[in-house]
Amino acid sequence: MLTRRKNENGWTSAQTLSEALPFIQRYADQTIVIKFGGNAMGSEELTRQFANDVVLLRQFGIRPVIVHGGGPQIGDMLGRLNIKSEFVDGLRVSDIETVDVAEMVLSGAINKALVQAINEAGGRAVGLSGKDANLIKARQLREDLGFAGEPVETDISVLNTLSADGFIPVVSPISAGETGGSYNVNADTAAGVIAGALGASRLMLLTDIEGVKDKSGNLLTNLSVGDARGLIKDGTASGGMIPKIETAINAVEAGVRAVVILDGRRAHGLLVELFTDDGAGTLLR
């Protein structure tokens, strides 16, 4: 049973099942898209906890769809292969060698490891990439970013079929070009597009920081779309936070009820956000 308690950091890590029941009923039969970041995946314990939490959501009648990144793992493999890697505006520049490595790491090792973890936790996960069943078609995002892509077309029929049959889709963001080839789509962006197409109740962006912060470093727990745009405009948001906020804005405008940016390293942060009054991270709606 879930029990309410505070850990040494003052976090409410869970609550009793009876207290959580209204929240569970709120999300029953709703789709929740969860982006699981590469930093959290670097820890076997965090991956195991995440897999257990996802399976619990499915058992509660919620339909989770997982989209994963893998930036640190891609960086490690590029380093081993002596391939130079650089970032512009928080996005990885992807030449042909880089996108090949990204596909190998994301659609191969990481995707299957996450599928295995969920299956070992008692779920029924199926691994996919943006290429499968034409899930995501992409084009070049910017010339200076090489084969970094942006989604232009989404076909979610395979996700609907899997979810309706009780499976948990696990999606790598590597996507097919309109005329062939592969594009490395930012995982936050892919998750946002999928969430919008599915009409998801929530998009959860699990990352390696507590959430969106103001200029003084204080956590911002609630944001409007206007607030979020202002953070980008005045320079409060920078680097990798910019595509996350842009993803959140686009997802809300596409029909997602709310987006949460939260720390994927926090124990059971996903459950805290969904099943407690206090929540976790930054909520944008």
N, C-alpha and C positions, 0 to 999 in steps of 0.2 A: 504494500500500500504506500502511496505517496504521503509523506509527512512534512508538515511545515517546520522549517528550522532555518536558522541563520548560520552561515559559515563564518570563518574568521575574517572575511572581507565584508561582512554585513549583507551578503546576498541572500535573498529568499530562494532557496534551491528547489523547493517543491511545496506542495500542500496536500491535505488529505483528499482522498478521492471524492468524498461528499462535497467538499468545497470546490473541487475542480469540475464537478458534474455540469453546472450551468455553462461553463466554457466549452466543455466537450460537446454538449448539445448544440451550442452555437455553431460549431464547425462541422458537425456531423454531415457527411455526404458532400462536404465542400472540398474543393481542390486547393491545396497549398503548395506553391512552388518554392523549393528551398535551394539556394545556391550555396554549396559547400566549398569553402576556399582551400587553396593548396597549403596554407600554413597550418591549419587545423589538421589536415590530412597527414602532416608530417609526424603526428603522434599516434601510435597504435591505440593508446588508451582513449584519446579523444574520438578517434574513428569508431572504436567499439561502442562508446557511449552514444555517439551520434546514430549509429546503426540501430541500437536498442531503442532510442527515442523515436526514430522513424517507424520502426515496426509497431511501437505502441500507438502512434498516430493511426496507422492502418487498422489496428485492432479496435480502435475507438470509432471506426467508420469514416475517418478522414482519408482523403485521397492525396497522398504526398507524391510529388514529382520532383526528382533530384536533378539539378544541373551542377556539375562540378568544374572547378578550375584545376590548376596544377602549376602555377607560375614558378614556385621554388623548385619543383621537381624538373620542370623544363630547363630552368637555369642550371641546375646541377648536371643534367645530361649534356647541355651545350658546352659547359665547362670541361667535362670529360672528353668531349670530341674536339676541343679547342676551336669552337665556333663562337665568334664574338657576338654578344647580345647587348642591345641598347634599347632605351625607352624614350618615347616622346609623349608628353602629356599623359603619363601614366599607362600608356599602351606600348606593348612590345613591338618593335620593328621586326617584321618577319620576311626575310628573303626566302628563297626556295629551300635552302638547307634548313633554316629555322622552322619553317612550317612542316617540313617532313619530320623533324625531331618532335615538334609539338604534337603531331598526329600520332606518332609512335608512343609517346608518353601518355597523352590524354586518352586517346581511344583504346590504347592497349593496356599498359600496366595499371594506371590509376583507375580507369573505369572498371576493370575486372576485379581489382582489389576491393573497391567499394561495393560492388555487386556481391562479392563473396562475404564481406563483413555483414551486410544486411541479411543475406541468406543464412549465415551462421547464427544470427540473432533471432531467427524464426520467421523471417519474411520471405517473399518471393520476388526477388529483384531481377530485372532484365536490363542488360546494358545496351545502349544505343549511342550513335553519334548523330550530329546534325545531318549527316549524309543518308542515314537510314530512312527508308520510306519517304524520301524528300521532305524530311522534317524541317530543315532550314536550308534555303537557297541564299547564297551570299554573293556580294560583289566587293571590289576593292574599296576600303574605307577612305584611304588617302594615298596618294602616290608615294609620299615619303615614308609610309608605313609598310610598303611592300605587300605581302600577302595577308596582312591583317584585314579582316573582312567585316562588313556590316550586313545584317539580315535584310533581304528584300522580299522574301516570300516564306510563309510558314504553313505547313500541312500537319495539323495536330491529330489526325485521325488515328495514327498508331498509338499515341498516348491515351486517347479516349478508349480505344479497344483494350489496351493493357490494364488501365485503371479499372474499367468496368468488370474485368475478369479477376480482380484482386491482386494484380501484379503492381510492383513499385518500379516505375521507369527511372533509369539512371542514365543521364544524357551527358556525353562529351560535346563541347561546343564546336568541334571541328566540323565545318560545313562545306557543302559542294558549291563550286562556282556555277554561275548560270550557263557557262559553256564548257564545264569540266574543271578539273583541278580541285585543290583544297584551299580553304581559307581558315585562318586562325581567328575565330570570332571571340571577342572578350566574353568570358563566362557570365559576368554580370549582365551584359547586354543580351546574351542568348537567353538567360533566365527571364529577363524582363519581357522579351518578345513572346516567349512561350507562355508566361503568366498572363499577358494581355490576350493572347489568342484563346487561352483556356477559360478566360473570365474568372481567374483565380480569386478566392477570398483574400488571400495573403500572398505576398512575395517576401520571402525571408532571405536577406543577403548576409550570410555568415562570413565574417571577415576576421582580421587579426587585430582590430581595435574595438574599443568599447561602443563606438557609435560616432555620430557626427558631433563635432565640438565647436564651441565658439572661439573667438580670438584669444580668450583667456585660458582655454583648455578645458572648459566646463562642458559636460555632456548636455546636449540638447535633446530632450526626451520627446518633444512633439514639434513637427514642422508642417507648414502648409506648402503647397507647390510654390507660392510666391516667396515664402521664406527661403526655400531651398535654392531658388534661382538667385536670390540676393546673396547667398553665401558664396556662390560661384563668381558672381559679378564683382563682389568686393574683395575677392582673394582669400576669404576665410577658408574655403575649400580649395585644396590644391592636390596635385599629383594623382594618385590612384583613387582618391575620394571623389574626384570630379566625375569619372564615368559611373561610379556607384550612384551618385545623386542624380545624374542625368538619366540613368536607368530607372531610378525610382520615380522621377517626374513622368517619364514616358509611359511607365507601367500604369500609374494612376490615371493618366489621361487616356489610356487605352481601355480602362474599365476595371482594373484591379482595385479592390476596395481600399487596401492600405499596403504600404511597404515598410518593412522593418530592417534597419541596418544594425546588426548586433555582433558581439564578440563570439566567434565560433569556438574559442578556447575556453569559454566559461562552461563549467559543468552543467549539463542539462539546460543551457540557456534557451534552447528551442521550446522546452516545456514551460519554463518560467514565463516566457513571453506570451505563449498562447493560453496558459491555464491559471494565471494569477492576475490580480488587479494591477500590481505595480509594473509588470512586464519587464522588458530588458531592452537596452539599446535605444535607438531613435526611431520613432514612428512617424511616417510621412503619409498624409492623406489629403 
